[in-house]
Amino acid sequence: MWGPHSYLHHKSTRKGLKMSQQPSVILATASYDHTIKFWEAKSGRCYRTIQYPDSQVNRLEITPDKCHLAAAGNPHIRLFDINSNSPQPVRSFDSHTNNVMAVGFQCDGNWMYSGSEDGTVKIWDLRAPGGCQREYESRAAVNTVVLHPNQTELISGDQNGNIRVWDLTANSCSCELVPEVDTAVRSLTVMWDGSLVVAANNRGTCYVWRLLRGNQTMTNFEPLHKLQAHNGYILKCLLSPEFCEPHRYLATASSDHTVKIWNVDGFTLEKTLEGHQRWVWDCVFSVDGAYLITASSDTTARLWSMASGEEIKIYQGHHKSTTCCALHDGAETSPC
């Protein structure tokens, strides 16, 4: 699966990075069955299951160093050690008061960000033993948060249809826009070079903006495209990673049971990934953009070839909806 075109095969060698003893490919899924599962990506074998009795898991994210997995639940975020068999989290982050819908990490893993249905976006310093370092009020349930590649701005989308840019240097909201009034922004994604941002909503529409730098290093949004991608909800949108270049794709996962792959040059439909039997909640690209992993209410996660659009592997083992997936098949940023 991770063949000659995968990052693990040639780019890690080129950069002179040594892979550690842990699996080169970390693949995890979570489900309404209150479990998190780790999978051998190539064989499809589940090699570890963590019980998560507190709540459902809304989002999974792997730290840049491949050492920890963050699970966003209701209302906690738990951090698990990837290299241990311990069922207990190594840390818990507890100051949200409702479902945590978004979680992610700064590129060096120094801090974590989160967004919740309690209407807040929070930043957590992972180097300190304390709790929340900063909090921003969105005034509506937050569904999605992404970190700009400049590492100094968070972009959030909420249930009322608002998109806000949080300037971490100025510690304030620097920009607000509403692409469609009273239509929930379900998912946001930013191109790896910071050139584009895409917002997907409950009406199956994607709004695309160019991101421009203003006089005061503030990000400005220039409308570029409006894409009617699906007839149902879009539950996740995702732009392809840096090592996918020169190809640039947008993946949209939907309640219509499909994932569509769009060419960012003109936003033409490249492929429709068909095979899931129910809603597709989440998707994640491999680091070279050659593969896509998806998670669905049909209880499965699936591996797809971007070149052919064909399903390569089905990950079966959950007993209820598989709501999220996380993949890290690149080189870790530093040893654990």
Disulfide bonds with the S-S distance in Angstrom:
Cys67-Cys336 1.46
